[in-house]
Amino acid sequence: MPTKPAAAKDAVPDRAALIPGNVNPADDAAEMPGATPVEAKPQAEAVEPPFRSPPKMPGHMPGMHGRPQIVPRAMAAKEDFAEGDYVVYPTHGVGKVERIATEEIAGHKLELIHITFEENRMTLRVPVAKARTAGLRKLATREMFDKALDLLKGRARIKRTMWSRRAQEYEQKINSGDPLQIAEVVRDLHRNAGQPDQSFSERQIYEAAMDRLAAEMGALDGTDKATASLKLAEKLKAIVKGAAVEVDADGAEVEAEVEAEAATEAE
């Protein structure tokens, strides 16, 4: 009785041959006696999905892909600094020029401004050639600082956007070192009696802005920051502010709000 020949072990295509890019199974089948040829199917080419740009958000610059617009640091006016001057560095606040000396760093001689920040017990060295681009400036004039204090009297201008983005914009204003922008943060986050309390993150940003304003006010008045902070707090308490104004991403008012009557008129 004829017996069926045993199937050869190599009659089964190796698993690796089934992987795209390896030997075509049709070639293996052609070499096997009695095997039915397998028609090779052409592999479909991968097609990349069409690119879809993210939705545009109001107030975003083109190409930012939904990220908040970062305001570049303003370049300070060209100024000459001397030992003993009180200066403002954008990200650290008010400091004092300890000395200006030429030092050799990495084989290069640089003229450096040594600035001390007593509160942080920190000394910062800024090259004289880079002081302007770093935003280092002298104290604001009395006229400019009075304009900053006048901003505190206005109504808060709250943008219709998420708090995380507003918080980022407030921090950028504080780190700009500009007293006018810092005053805007204090104005927007200040709460009078009878108004809702601040959240924890609002309180942190508010206190940072108050700290910057008080430090520069104290240096201008020739007092310390603690005295200037009390003076600033009393000034804020005396201000009777109206309801907050909602603004869009461009700063335009969304809807008009009715100002609150002054305390004297209410009586």
C-alpha positions as CSV (number, residue, x, y, z in Angstrom):
1,M,0.0,0.0,0.0
2,P,1.6,3.2,-1.0
3,T,2.4,5.5,1.8
4,K,2.2,9.2,1.7
5,P,5.6,10.9,1.7
6,A,6.3,12.7,4.9
7,A,6.1,16.4,4.5
8,A,9.5,18.0,4.7
9,K,10.2,20.3,7.5
10,D,11.2,23.1,5.3
11,A,7.9,22.8,3.4
12,V,6.4,25.3,5.9
13,P,7.5,28.9,5.2
14,D,9.7,30.3,7.8
15,R,7.9,32.9,10.0
16,A,10.6,35.4,9.2
17,A,9.7,35.2,5.5
18,L,6.2,36.5,6.2
19,I,7.6,39.8,7.5
20,P,7.5,42.6,4.9
21,G,10.9,43.3,3.5
22,N,12.1,39.6,3.9
23,V,12.0,36.8,1.3
24,N,8.8,36.7,-0.6
25,P,6.7,33.6,0.3
26,A,5.9,33.1,-3.4
27,D,9.6,32.3,-4.0
28,D,9.7,29.7,-1.3
29,A,6.5,28.1,-2.6
30,A,8.0,27.9,-6.1
31,E,10.9,25.8,-4.8
32,M,8.7,23.3,-2.9
33,P,7.7,20.2,-4.9
34,G,4.0,19.8,-5.2
35,A,3.3,23.2,-3.6
36,T,0.7,25.5,-5.0
37,P,2.4,28.7,-6.2
38,V,1.4,31.7,-4.1
39,E,0.7,34.9,-5.8
40,A,2.6,37.7,-4.2
41,K,0.5,40.6,-3.3
42,P,2.0,44.0,-3.7
43,Q,2.4,45.9,-0.4
44,A,0.4,49.0,0.0
45,E,2.4,52.1,0.4
46,A,2.1,54.0,3.6
47,V,0.3,57.3,3.1
48,E,0.9,60.1,5.6
49,P,-2.3,61.7,6.8
50,P,-2.9,65.3,5.6
51,F,-1.5,67.9,8.0
52,R,-4.2,69.8,9.9
53,S,-3.2,72.9,11.6
54,P,-4.5,73.4,15.2
55,P,-7.4,75.6,15.8
56,K,-6.5,79.3,16.1
57,M,-7.1,80.7,19.6
58,P,-7.9,84.4,20.1
59,G,-4.9,86.5,20.9
60,H,-2.4,84.0,19.7
61,M,0.3,84.8,17.1
62,P,0.3,82.8,13.8
63,G,2.6,79.8,14.1
64,M,2.4,79.6,17.9
65,H,0.2,76.5,17.8
66,G,-2.0,77.4,20.7
67,R,0.7,78.6,23.0
68,P,0.5,81.9,24.9
69,Q,2.3,84.8,23.2
70,I,5.5,85.6,25.1
71,V,6.2,89.2,25.4
72,P,9.9,89.9,24.8
73,R,11.8,91.7,27.5
74,A,12.0,95.4,26.9
75,M,15.5,96.8,26.3
76,A,16.5,99.4,28.9
77,A,17.6,102.8,27.9
78,K,21.4,103.3,27.7
79,E,22.5,104.5,31.2
80,D,25.8,104.9,33.0
81,F,26.0,103.2,36.3
82,A,28.1,104.1,39.3
83,E,29.0,102.5,42.6
84,G,26.3,103.0,45.1
85,D,23.5,103.4,42.6
86,Y,20.2,101.6,43.2
87,V,19.2,99.7,40.1
88,V,16.4,97.3,39.0
89,Y,17.2,94.0,37.4
90,P,14.0,92.6,35.7
91,T,13.9,89.1,37.3
92,H,15.4,90.1,40.7
93,G,14.0,93.5,41.5
94,V,15.9,96.3,43.3
95,G,19.6,95.9,44.0
96,K,22.6,98.1,44.7
97,V,25.7,98.5,42.6
98,E,28.5,97.4,44.9
99,R,31.4,98.1,42.4
100,I,32.3,98.1,38.7
101,A,35.5,96.3,38.0
102,T,37.4,94.6,35.1
103,E,37.9,90.9,35.5
104,E,39.3,88.1,33.4
105,I,36.9,85.3,32.7
106,A,37.9,82.4,30.4
107,G,40.8,84.4,29.0
108,H,38.7,87.5,28.2
109,K,38.7,90.7,30.1
110,L,35.2,92.0,30.9
111,E,34.0,95.1,32.7
112,L,31.4,93.8,35.2
113,I,28.8,95.5,37.3
114,H,28.5,93.8,40.7
115,I,24.9,94.1,42.0
116,T,24.0,93.0,45.5
117,F,20.5,92.0,46.6
118,E,20.4,92.2,50.4
119,E,17.1,90.4,50.9
120,N,18.3,87.3,48.9
121,R,21.9,87.6,50.0
122,M,22.9,87.4,46.3
123,T,25.5,89.1,44.2
124,L,24.9,89.4,40.4
125,R,27.6,90.2,37.9
126,V,26.4,91.8,34.7
127,P,28.8,92.8,31.9
128,V,28.6,96.5,31.1
129,A,28.3,95.7,27.4
130,K,25.2,93.5,28.1
131,A,23.5,95.7,30.8
132,R,21.1,97.3,28.3
133,T,20.0,94.1,26.6
134,A,19.6,92.4,30.0
135,G,17.1,95.2,31.0
136,L,19.2,96.6,33.8
137,R,18.0,100.1,34.6
138,K,18.2,102.8,37.3
139,L,15.2,103.5,39.6
140,A,12.2,105.0,37.9
141,T,11.7,108.7,38.1
142,R,9.2,110.1,40.6
143,E,7.0,111.1,37.7
144,M,6.9,107.6,36.2
145,F,6.3,106.0,39.6
146,D,3.4,108.3,40.3
147,K,1.9,107.2,37.0
148,A,2.2,103.6,38.2
149,L,0.4,104.5,41.5
150,D,-2.3,106.2,39.5
151,L,-3.0,102.9,37.7
152,L,-3.9,101.3,41.0
153,K,-7.0,103.6,41.1
154,G,-8.5,102.1,38.0
155,R,-10.8,99.2,37.8
156,A,-9.4,95.7,37.3
157,R,-9.3,94.6,33.7
158,I,-9.8,90.8,33.6
159,K,-9.3,88.9,30.4
160,R,-11.8,86.3,29.3
161,T,-9.3,83.4,29.3
162,M,-8.1,80.6,31.5
163,W,-6.4,81.4,34.8
164,S,-3.3,79.5,33.8
165,R,-2.7,81.8,30.9
166,R,-3.5,85.0,32.8
167,A,-1.1,83.9,35.6
168,Q,1.6,83.4,33.0
169,E,1.0,86.9,31.6
170,Y,1.0,88.4,35.1
171,E,4.4,86.7,35.9
172,Q,5.8,88.1,32.6
173,K,4.7,91.6,33.6
174,I,6.4,91.3,37.0
175,N,9.6,90.0,35.5
176,S,9.6,92.8,33.0
177,G,10.8,95.2,35.8
178,D,8.5,97.9,34.4
179,P,6.7,99.6,37.3
180,L,3.7,100.4,35.1
181,Q,3.2,96.7,34.2
182,I,3.7,95.6,37.8
183,A,1.1,98.1,38.9
184,E,-1.4,96.6,36.5
185,V,-0.9,93.2,38.2
186,V,-1.6,94.7,41.6
187,R,-4.6,96.6,40.2
188,D,-6.1,93.4,38.6
189,L,-5.6,91.1,41.6
190,H,-6.3,93.5,44.5
191,R,-9.4,92.8,46.6
192,N,-11.2,95.3,48.7
193,A,-13.5,94.4,51.7
194,G,-16.6,92.7,50.5
195,Q,-15.1,91.3,47.4
196,P,-14.3,87.6,46.8
197,D,-11.1,86.3,48.4
198,Q,-8.1,85.6,46.3
199,S,-7.1,82.0,45.4
200,F,-3.8,80.7,46.6
201,S,-2.1,81.3,43.3
202,E,-3.6,84.7,42.9
203,R,-2.4,85.7,46.3
204,Q,1.2,84.5,45.5
205,I,1.3,86.6,42.3
206,Y,-0.3,89.6,44.0
207,E,2.3,89.5,46.8
208,A,5.2,89.2,44.4
209,A,3.9,92.3,42.5
210,M,3.4,94.2,45.7
211,D,6.9,93.3,46.8
212,R,8.4,94.7,43.6
213,L,6.5,97.9,43.9
214,A,7.3,98.4,47.6
215,A,11.0,97.8,47.0
216,E,11.3,100.5,44.4
217,M,9.1,102.9,46.3
218,G,11.3,102.4,49.4
219,A,14.4,103.1,47.4
220,L,12.9,106.2,45.9
221,D,11.6,107.5,49.3
222,G,14.9,106.6,51.1
223,T,13.1,104.1,53.4
224,D,13.1,100.4,53.7
225,K,10.7,98.0,51.9
226,A,8.6,97.2,55.0
227,T,7.8,100.9,55.5
228,A,7.0,101.3,51.8
229,S,4.8,98.2,51.9
230,L,2.6,99.7,54.7
231,K,2.3,102.9,52.8
232,L,1.3,101.1,49.7
233,A,-1.3,99.0,51.5
234,E,-2.8,102.1,53.1
235,K,-3.0,103.7,49.7
236,L,-4.9,100.7,48.3
237,K,-7.3,100.7,51.2
238,A,-8.3,104.3,50.5
239,I,-9.1,103.5,46.8
240,V,-12.8,102.9,46.1
241,K,-12.9,100.8,43.0
242,G,-15.7,99.9,40.7
243,A,-16.6,96.5,39.3
244,A,-14.0,94.7,37.2
245,V,-14.0,95.2,33.5
246,E,-13.9,92.1,31.3
247,V,-11.6,92.5,28.2
248,D,-10.8,90.3,25.3
249,A,-7.4,89.1,24.2
250,D,-6.6,92.4,22.6
251,G,-7.5,94.4,25.7
252,A,-10.8,95.8,24.4
253,E,-13.7,95.9,26.8
254,V,-16.2,93.2,26.3
255,E,-19.1,94.9,27.9
256,A,-19.5,98.1,29.8
257,E,-19.7,97.9,33.6
258,V,-21.3,100.5,35.9
259,E,-18.8,102.1,38.3
260,A,-19.5,101.9,42.0
261,E,-20.4,105.0,43.7
262,A,-17.8,106.6,46.0
263,A,-18.1,106.2,49.7
264,T,-19.0,109.8,50.3
265,E,-21.9,109.6,47.7
266,A,-23.2,106.4,49.3
267,E,-23.6,108.2,52.6
